[in-house]
Amino acid sequence: MENLKLNVALLRRKVPNLTTAARSVGLRPATVSNLCTGKIPVGRCEVRTLAALADLAECTLDELIIRGEKIEMIETKIKTLDLFAPLAKGGTIGLVARHGMGQLVLLSEIFYRLKNDQFVTILLLPDGNYPELNDVKVNSDIIVHSIDEAYEAMADKGKSNEIVFAADRSHVLTGDIYELQEKLQAHDIDTVTTFLVDLKGEAVDEDLPYGPLETVWQFDADLSARHKFPAVNPVYSTSSVLEGAYLDHNHLNIQQRAQKLLRRYRELRSLVNVGGMERLPASEVQTFKRGERLEAYLTQPFYVAEAYLGKKGESVSLQNTLNDVRKILDGAADSVEIDQLNYIGQIINA
């Protein structure tokens, strides 16, 4: 059962407006989203839920549920992404954020890093004037203005190159993205990893703002307000790469321990914000301080923001991230000051 997964690409093609469709048959859109990203394993899902999804997609259960091969991860060397919601190669990634949370800075950084790793970067511009896309444009190899232009560029480059492609949610709402993905599949072009952003900031209020996704990066207002960037929520962001059958056991173990610590830390922060550290039970002080250190460590200076931060961009391999997070969880970094963990790369002395 562990190797089973939903055929997300099929759902994307067959049921574009999945939020409305799911509600119409009594399904919670959040449940469907969690099934698509693997947060809820198919083996633990109720049969009636799967049957309802198959009816919506007008397919059989055998078509809806497939035996998944190992999902390859694109290592971004961005600590919080690689640890909590890895980038699924060839998948569709949705960024869910309001204005000012840093989604376009993150997209620009992803383009910068993957372009340097020999990926071809393609940006589909939405209608209208969006100066905030300028930094993304700088790191785009190809800028296109229509879905047909996008397909032509991918057909030309996709046979011999890995492609990262970005588009605004407006192209999802018109159905253009689904049309493009159908054409790519029909012509056996499977080298495209797609990023969807929301320039209007409306996706936060939707359960399935982009339809079925392999990876969701949910941005966090509290992290953003406290300038803890990238402000990607480590608890609510998820990826199909995290399904137990696909992920290295050590990675999964550390990821789950880190999420547990951060969930509790966030609860304790509420107490501290109201009444100060004296409100904390003595048994929780260590948990709070380790959560504080982990949150600080997960900040990271970006190459595209060097001029604004005044700090050189940092890349941290997944293995080094796992080693550092384990140190924090096990207490080996308890003597490291919080300020020494903010906006660094790897922990050097701990």
Contacts in CASP RR format, 6 or more apart in sequence:
PFRMAT RR
TARGET T0000
AUTHOR 0000-0000-0000
METHOD contacts of the structure
MODEL  1
MENLKLNVALLRRKVPNLTTAARSVGLRPATVSNLCTGKIPVGRCEVRTL
AALADLAECTLDELIIRGEKIEMIETKIKTLDLFAPLAKGGTIGLVARHG
MGQLVLLSEIFYRLKNDQFVTILLLPDGNYPELNDVKVNSDIIVHSIDEA
YEAMADKGKSNEIVFAADRSHVLTGDIYELQEKLQAHDIDTVTTFLVDLK
GEAVDEDLPYGPLETVWQFDADLSARHKFPAVNPVYSTSSVLEGAYLDHN
HLNIQQRAQKLLRRYRELRSLVNVGGMERLPASEVQTFKRGERLEAYLTQ
PFYVAEAYLGKKGESVSLQNTLNDVRKILDGAADSVEIDQLNYIGQIINA
1 41 0 8 1.000
1 42 0 8 1.000
1 43 0 8 1.000
2 41 0 8 1.000
2 43 0 8 1.000
2 243 0 8 1.000
2 244 0 8 1.000
2 245 0 8 1.000
3 67 0 8 1.000
3 68 0 8 1.000
3 245 0 8 1.000
4 41 0 8 1.000
4 42 0 8 1.000
4 43 0 8 1.000
4 65 0 8 1.000
4 66 0 8 1.000
4 67 0 8 1.000
4 68 0 8 1.000
5 38 0 8 1.000
5 42 0 8 1.000
5 65 0 8 1.000
5 66 0 8 1.000
5 67 0 8 1.000
5 68 0 8 1.000
5 240 0 8 1.000
5 243 0 8 1.000
6 35 0 8 1.000
6 36 0 8 1.000
6 38 0 8 1.000
6 42 0 8 1.000
6 53 0 8 1.000
6 64 0 8 1.000
6 65 0 8 1.000
6 66 0 8 1.000
6 212 0 8 1.000
7 63 0 8 1.000
7 64 0 8 1.000
7 65 0 8 1.000
7 66 0 8 1.000
8 36 0 8 1.000
8 92 0 8 1.000
8 212 0 8 1.000
8 213 0 8 1.000
8 214 0 8 1.000
8 240 0 8 1.000
9 181 0 8 1.000
9 185 0 8 1.000
10 57 0 8 1.000
10 59 0 8 1.000
10 63 0 8 1.000
10 64 0 8 1.000
11 18 0 8 1.000
11 36 0 8 1.000
11 53 0 8 1.000
11 57 0 8 1.000
11 64 0 8 1.000
11 211 0 8 1.000
11 212 0 8 1.000
12 92 0 8 1.000
12 178 0 8 1.000
12 181 0 8 1.000
12 211 0 8 1.000
12 212 0 8 1.000
13 178 0 8 1.000
13 181 0 8 1.000
13 182 0 8 1.000
13 185 0 8 1.000
14 56 0 8 1.000
14 57 0 8 1.000
14 58 0 8 1.000
14 59 0 8 1.000
15 21 0 8 1.000
15 56 0 8 1.000
15 57 0 8 1.000
16 175 0 8 1.000
16 178 0 8 1.000
16 211 0 8 1.000
18 29 0 8 1.000
18 32 0 8 1.000
18 56 0 8 1.000
18 208 0 8 1.000
18 211 0 8 1.000
18 212 0 8 1.000
19 29 0 8 1.000
19 206 0 8 1.000
19 207 0 8 1.000
19 208 0 8 1.000
19 209 0 8 1.000
19 211 0 8 1.000
21 56 0 8 1.000
22 28 0 8 1.000
22 29 0 8 1.000
22 31 0 8 1.000
22 32 0 8 1.000
22 56 0 8 1.000
22 208 0 8 1.000
23 29 0 8 1.000
25 52 0 8 1.000
25 55 0 8 1.000
25 56 0 8 1.000
26 52 0 8 1.000
27 49 0 8 1.000
27 52 0 8 1.000
27 53 0 8 1.000
28 207 0 8 1.000
29 207 0 8 1.000
29 208 0 8 1.000
30 207 0 8 1.000
31 40 0 8 1.000
31 49 0 8 1.000
32 53 0 8 1.000
32 208 0 8 1.000
32 212 0 8 1.000
33 39 0 8 1.000
33 207 0 8 1.000
33 208 0 8 1.000
33 211 0 8 1.000
33 212 0 8 1.000
33 213 0 8 1.000
33 216 0 8 1.000
34 40 0 8 1.000
34 238 0 8 1.000
35 42 0 8 1.000
35 45 0 8 1.000
35 49 0 8 1.000
35 53 0 8 1.000
36 211 0 8 1.000
36 212 0 8 1.000
36 213 0 8 1.000
36 214 0 8 1.000
36 240 0 8 1.000
37 213 0 8 1.000
37 214 0 8 1.000
37 215 0 8 1.000
37 216 0 8 1.000
37 238 0 8 1.000
37 239 0 8 1.000
37 240 0 8 1.000
37 242 0 8 1.000
38 238 0 8 1.000
38 239 0 8 1.000
38 240 0 8 1.000
38 242 0 8 1.000
38 243 0 8 1.000
39 238 0 8 1.000
39 242 0 8 1.000
41 243 0 8 1.000
41 244 0 8 1.000
42 50 0 8 1.000
42 65 0 8 1.000
50 61 0 8 1.000
50 64 0 8 1.000
50 65 0 8 1.000
51 61 0 8 1.000
53 64 0 8 1.000
54 60 0 8 1.000
54 61 0 8 1.000
54 63 0 8 1.000
54 64 0 8 1.000
57 63 0 8 1.000
57 64 0 8 1.000
68 245 0 8 1.000
70 245 0 8 1.000
70 246 0 8 1.000
71 88 0 8 1.000
71 89 0 8 1.000
71 214 0 8 1.000
71 240 0 8 1.000
71 241 0 8 1.000
71 243 0 8 1.000
71 246 0 8 1.000
72 88 0 8 1.000
72 89 0 8 1.000
73 82 0 8 1.000
73 86 0 8 1.000
73 87 0 8 1.000
73 88 0 8 1.000
73 89 0 8 1.000
73 241 0 8 1.000
74 86 0 8 1.000
74 87 0 8 1.000
74 88 0 8 1.000
74 89 0 8 1.000
74 114 0 8 1.000
74 193 0 8 1.000
75 82 0 8 1.000
75 86 0 8 1.000
75 87 0 8 1.000
75 317 0 8 1.000
75 318 0 8 1.000
76 82 0 8 1.000
76 87 0 8 1.000
76 110 0 8 1.000
76 113 0 8 1.000
76 114 0 8 1.000
77 113 0 8 1.000
77 315 0 8 1.000
77 316 0 8 1.000
77 317 0 8 1.000
77 318 0 8 1.000
78 109 0 8 1.000
78 110 0 8 1.000
78 113 0 8 1.000
78 230 0 8 1.000
78 300 0 8 1.000
78 315 0 8 1.000
78 316 0 8 1.000
79 297 0 8 1.000
79 298 0 8 1.000
79 300 0 8 1.000
79 316 0 8 1.000
79 321 0 8 1.000
79 324 0 8 1.000
79 345 0 8 1.000
80 230 0 8 1.000
80 232 0 8 1.000
80 234 0 8 1.000
80 298 0 8 1.000
80 300 0 8 1.000
81 87 0 8 1.000
81 217 0 8 1.000
81 230 0 8 1.000
81 232 0 8 1.000
82 318 0 8 1.000
82 321 0 8 1.000
83 234 0 8 1.000
83 251 0 8 1.000
83 254 0 8 1.000
83 255 0 8 1.000
83 258 0 8 1.000
83 298 0 8 1.000
83 318 0 8 1.000
83 321 0 8 1.000
83 322 0 8 1.000
83 325 0 8 1.000
84 232 0 8 1.000
84 234 0 8 1.000
84 235 0 8 1.000
84 237 0 8 1.000
84 238 0 8 1.000
84 255 0 8 1.000
84 258 0 8 1.000
84 259 0 8 1.000
85 215 0 8 1.000
85 216 0 8 1.000
85 217 0 8 1.000
85 232 0 8 1.000
85 237 0 8 1.000
85 238 0 8 1.000
85 239 0 8 1.000
85 242 0 8 1.000
86 215 0 8 1.000
86 239 0 8 1.000
86 241 0 8 1.000
86 242 0 8 1.000
86 247 0 8 1.000
87 93 0 8 1.000
87 110 0 8 1.000
87 193 0 8 1.000
87 215 0 8 1.000
87 239 0 8 1.000
87 241 0 8 1.000
88 193 0 8 1.000
88 214 0 8 1.000
88 215 0 8 1.000
88 239 0 8 1.000
88 240 0 8 1.000
88 241 0 8 1.000
89 162 0 8 1.000
89 193 0 8 1.000
90 190 0 8 1.000
90 191 0 8 1.000
90 192 0 8 1.000
90 193 0 8 1.000
90 194 0 8 1.000
90 214 0 8 1.000
91 193 0 8 1.000
91 194 0 8 1.000
91 214 0 8 1.000
91 215 0 8 1.000
92 181 0 8 1.000
92 193 0 8 1.000
92 194 0 8 1.000
92 196 0 8 1.000
92 210 0 8 1.000
92 212 0 8 1.000
92 213 0 8 1.000
92 214 0 8 1.000
92 215 0 8 1.000
93 193 0 8 1.000
93 194 0 8 1.000
93 195 0 8 1.000
93 196 0 8 1.000
93 213 0 8 1.000
93 214 0 8 1.000
93 215 0 8 1.000
93 216 0 8 1.000
93 217 0 8 1.000
94 195 0 8 1.000
94 196 0 8 1.000
94 197 0 8 1.000
94 203 0 8 1.000
94 209 0 8 1.000
94 210 0 8 1.000
94 213 0 8 1.000
94 215 0 8 1.000
94 216 0 8 1.000
94 217 0 8 1.000
95 103 0 8 1.000
95 106 0 8 1.000
95 107 0 8 1.000
95 195 0 8 1.000
95 196 0 8 1.000
95 197 0 8 1.000
95 198 0 8 1.000
95 203 0 8 1.000
95 217 0 8 1.000
95 219 0 8 1.000
96 198 0 8 1.000
96 203 0 8 1.000
96 204 0 8 1.000
96 209 0 8 1.000
96 216 0 8 1.000
96 217 0 8 1.000
96 218 0 8 1.000
96 219 0 8 1.000
97 103 0 8 1.000
97 198 0 8 1.000
97 201 0 8 1.000
97 203 0 8 1.000
97 204 0 8 1.000
97 218 0 8 1.000
97 219 0 8 1.000
97 231 0 8 1.000
98 201 0 8 1.000
98 204 0 8 1.000
98 219 0 8 1.000
98 221 0 8 1.000
99 201 0 8 1.000
100 224 0 8 1.000
101 219 0 8 1.000
101 220 0 8 1.000
101 221 0 8 1.000
101 224 0 8 1.000
101 231 0 8 1.000
102 219 0 8 1.000
102 224 0 8 1.000
102 229 0 8 1.000
102 230 0 8 1.000
102 231 0 8 1.000
103 197 0 8 1.000
103 198 0 8 1.000
103 217 0 8 1.000
103 219 0 8 1.000
104 132 0 8 1.000
104 133 0 8 1.000
104 135 0 8 1.000
104 136 0 8 1.000
104 197 0 8 1.000
105 135 0 8 1.000
105 229 0 8 1.000
105 230 0 8 1.000
105 302 0 8 1.000
105 304 0 8 1.000
105 305 0 8 1.000
106 217 0 8 1.000
106 230 0 8 1.000
106 232 0 8 1.000
106 302 0 8 1.000
107 136 0 8 1.000
107 166 0 8 1.000
107 195 0 8 1.000
107 197 0 8 1.000
108 135 0 8 1.000
108 136 0 8 1.000
108 138 0 8 1.000
108 139 0 8 1.000
108 304 0 8 1.000
109 230 0 8 1.000
109 302 0 8 1.000
109 303 0 8 1.000
109 304 0 8 1.000
109 305 0 8 1.000
110 164 0 8 1.000
110 195 0 8 1.000
111 121 0 8 1.000
111 123 0 8 1.000
111 136 0 8 1.000
111 139 0 8 1.000
111 140 0 8 1.000
111 164 0 8 1.000
111 166 0 8 1.000
112 139 0 8 1.000
112 303 0 8 1.000
112 304 0 8 1.000
113 303 0 8 1.000
113 315 0 8 1.000
114 121 0 8 1.000
114 164 0 8 1.000
115 121 0 8 1.000
115 139 0 8 1.000
115 141 0 8 1.000
118 161 0 8 1.000
118 162 0 8 1.000
119 161 0 8 1.000
119 162 0 8 1.000
119 163 0 8 1.000
119 164 0 8 1.000
120 141 0 8 1.000
120 142 0 8 1.000
120 157 0 8 1.000
120 158 0 8 1.000
120 161 0 8 1.000
120 162 0 8 1.000
120 163 0 8 1.000
120 164 0 8 1.000
121 139 0 8 1.000
121 140 0 8 1.000
121 141 0 8 1.000
121 142 0 8 1.000
121 163 0 8 1.000
121 164 0 8 1.000
121 165 0 8 1.000
121 166 0 8 1.000
122 140 0 8 1.000
122 141 0 8 1.000
122 142 0 8 1.000
122 143 0 8 1.000
122 144 0 8 1.000
122 150 0 8 1.000
122 153 0 8 1.000
122 154 0 8 1.000
122 157 0 8 1.000
122 163 0 8 1.000
122 164 0 8 1.000
122 165 0 8 1.000
122 166 0 8 1.000
123 133 0 8 1.000
123 136 0 8 1.000
123 137 0 8 1.000
123 140 0 8 1.000
123 142 0 8 1.000
123 143 0 8 1.000
123 144 0 8 1.000
123 165 0 8 1.000
123 166 0 8 1.000
123 167 0 8 1.000
124 144 0 8 1.000
124 145 0 8 1.000
124 146 0 8 1.000
124 147 0 8 1.000
124 149 0 8 1.000
124 150 0 8 1.000
124 165 0 8 1.000
124 166 0 8 1.000
124 167 0 8 1.000
124 168 0 8 1.000
124 171 0 8 1.000
125 133 0 8 1.000
125 143 0 8 1.000
125 144 0 8 1.000
125 145 0 8 1.000
126 167 0 8 1.000
126 168 0 8 1.000
126 170 0 8 1.000
126 171 0 8 1.000
126 199 0 8 1.000
127 170 0 8 1.000
130 168 0 8 1.000
130 199 0 8 1.000
132 199 0 8 1.000
133 199 0 8 1.000
135 304 0 8 1.000
136 166 0 8 1.000
137 143 0 8 1.000
139 304 0 8 1.000
140 166 0 8 1.000
142 153 0 8 1.000
142 157 0 8 1.000
144 150 0 8 1.000
144 153 0 8 1.000
147 171 0 8 1.000
147 176 0 8 1.000
147 177 0 8 1.000
147 179 0 8 1.000
147 180 0 8 1.000
150 165 0 8 1.000
150 167 0 8 1.000
150 180 0 8 1.000
151 180 0 8 1.000
151 183 0 8 1.000
151 184 0 8 1.000
154 163 0 8 1.000
154 165 0 8 1.000
154 184 0 8 1.000
154 189 0 8 1.000
154 192 0 8 1.000
155 187 0 8 1.000
155 189 0 8 1.000
157 163 0 8 1.000
158 189 0 8 1.000
158 191 0 8 1.000
158 192 0 8 1.000
159 189 0 8 1.000
159 191 0 8 1.000
161 191 0 8 1.000
162 191 0 8 1.000
162 193 0 8 1.000
163 191 0 8 1.000
163 192 0 8 1.000
163 193 0 8 1.000
164 192 0 8 1.000
164 193 0 8 1.000
164 194 0 8 1.000
164 195 0 8 1.000
165 192 0 8 1.000
165 193 0 8 1.000
165 194 0 8 1.000
165 195 0 8 1.000
166 194 0 8 1.000
166 195 0 8 1.000
166 196 0 8 1.000
166 197 0 8 1.000
167 176 0 8 1.000
167 177 0 8 1.000
167 194 0 8 1.000
167 195 0 8 1.000
167 196 0 8 1.000
167 197 0 8 1.000
168 196 0 8 1.000
168 197 0 8 1.000
168 198 0 8 1.000
168 199 0 8 1.000
169 196 0 8 1.000
169 197 0 8 1.000
169 198 0 8 1.000
169 199 0 8 1.000
169 200 0 8 1.000
169 202 0 8 1.000
169 203 0 8 1.000
169 209 0 8 1.000
169 210 0 8 1.000
170 199 0 8 1.000
170 200 0 8 1.000
171 177 0 8 1.000
172 178 0 8 1.000
172 196 0 8 1.000
172 209 0 8 1.000
172 210 0 8 1.000
172 211 0 8 1.000
177 194 0 8 1.000
177 196 0 8 1.000
181 194 0 8 1.000
184 190 0 8 1.000
184 192 0 8 1.000
196 210 0 8 1.000
196 213 0 8 1.000
198 204 0 8 1.000
198 209 0 8 1.000
202 209 0 8 1.000
203 209 0 8 1.000
203 210 0 8 1.000
214 239 0 8 1.000
214 240 0 8 1.000
214 241 0 8 1.000
215 238 0 8 1.000
215 239 0 8 1.000
215 240 0 8 1.000
215 241 0 8 1.000
216 236 0 8 1.000
216 237 0 8 1.000
216 238 0 8 1.000
216 239 0 8 1.000
217 232 0 8 1.000
217 237 0 8 1.000
218 232 0 8 1.000
218 233 0 8 1.000
218 236 0 8 1.000
218 237 0 8 1.000
219 231 0 8 1.000
219 232 0 8 1.000
219 233 0 8 1.000
220 231 0 8 1.000
220 232 0 8 1.000
220 233 0 8 1.000
220 236 0 8 1.000
221 231 0 8 1.000
223 229 0 8 1.000
223 231 0 8 1.000
223 232 0 8 1.000
223 233 0 8 1.000
223 295 0 8 1.000
224 231 0 8 1.000
228 295 0 8 1.000
228 296 0 8 1.000
228 298 0 8 1.000
228 299 0 8 1.000
229 299 0 8 1.000
229 300 0 8 1.000
229 302 0 8 1.000
230 299 0 8 1.000
230 300 0 8 1.000
230 302 0 8 1.000
234 258 0 8 1.000
234 259 0 8 1.000
234 262 0 8 1.000
234 298 0 8 1.000
235 259 0 8 1.000
235 262 0 8 1.000
235 263 0 8 1.000
235 266 0 8 1.000
240 246 0 8 1.000
241 247 0 8 1.000
242 252 0 8 1.000
242 255 0 8 1.000
244 252 0 8 1.000
247 255 0 8 1.000
250 322 0 8 1.000
251 318 0 8 1.000
251 322 0 8 1.000
254 322 0 8 1.000
254 325 0 8 1.000
254 326 0 8 1.000
254 329 0 8 1.000
257 329 0 8 1.000
258 294 0 8 1.000
258 325 0 8 1.000
258 329 0 8 1.000
261 287 0 8 1.000
261 290 0 8 1.000
261 291 0 8 1.000
261 294 0 8 1.000
261 329 0 8 1.000
262 291 0 8 1.000
262 294 0 8 1.000
262 295 0 8 1.000
264 284 0 8 1.000
264 287 0 8 1.000
264 291 0 8 1.000
265 287 0 8 1.000
265 288 0 8 1.000
265 290 0 8 1.000
265 291 0 8 1.000
265 292 0 8 1.000
265 294 0 8 1.000
265 295 0 8 1.000
268 280 0 8 1.000
268 284 0 8 1.000
268 287 0 8 1.000
268 288 0 8 1.000
269 288 0 8 1.000
271 279 0 8 1.000
271 280 0 8 1.000
272 279 0 8 1.000
272 280 0 8 1.000
272 288 0 8 1.000
277 285 0 8 1.000
277 288 0 8 1.000
280 288 0 8 1.000
286 334 0 8 1.000
289 334 0 8 1.000
290 328 0 8 1.000
290 329 0 8 1.000
290 331 0 8 1.000
290 334 0 8 1.000
291 328 0 8 1.000
292 338 0 8 1.000
293 328 0 8 1.000
293 333 0 8 1.000
293 334 0 8 1.000
293 336 0 8 1.000
293 338 0 8 1.000
293 341 0 8 1.000
294 325 0 8 1.000
294 328 0 8 1.000
294 329 0 8 1.000
296 338 0 8 1.000
296 339 0 8 1.000
296 341 0 8 1.000
296 342 0 8 1.000
297 324 0 8 1.000
297 325 0 8 1.000
297 328 0 8 1.000
297 333 0 8 1.000
297 341 0 8 1.000
297 344 0 8 1.000
297 347 0 8 1.000
299 341 0 8 1.000
299 342 0 8 1.000
299 343 0 8 1.000
299 344 0 8 1.000
300 313 0 8 1.000
300 314 0 8 1.000
300 316 0 8 1.000
300 343 0 8 1.000
300 344 0 8 1.000
300 345 0 8 1.000
301 309 0 8 1.000
301 311 0 8 1.000
301 312 0 8 1.000
301 313 0 8 1.000
301 314 0 8 1.000
301 343 0 8 1.000
301 344 0 8 1.000
301 345 0 8 1.000
302 309 0 8 1.000
302 313 0 8 1.000
303 313 0 8 1.000
305 313 0 8 1.000
306 312 0 8 1.000
306 313 0 8 1.000
309 343 0 8 1.000
311 343 0 8 1.000
314 344 0 8 1.000
314 345 0 8 1.000
314 346 0 8 1.000
315 345 0 8 1.000
316 324 0 8 1.000
316 345 0 8 1.000
316 346 0 8 1.000
320 346 0 8 1.000
324 333 0 8 1.000
324 346 0 8 1.000
324 347 0 8 1.000
324 350 0 8 1.000
326 332 0 8 1.000
327 333 0 8 1.000
327 347 0 8 1.000
327 350 0 8 1.000
332 350 0 8 1.000
333 341 0 8 1.000
333 347 0 8 1.000
333 350 0 8 1.000
335 350 0 8 1.000
336 347 0 8 1.000
336 349 0 8 1.000
336 350 0 8 1.000
341 347 0 8 1.000
END
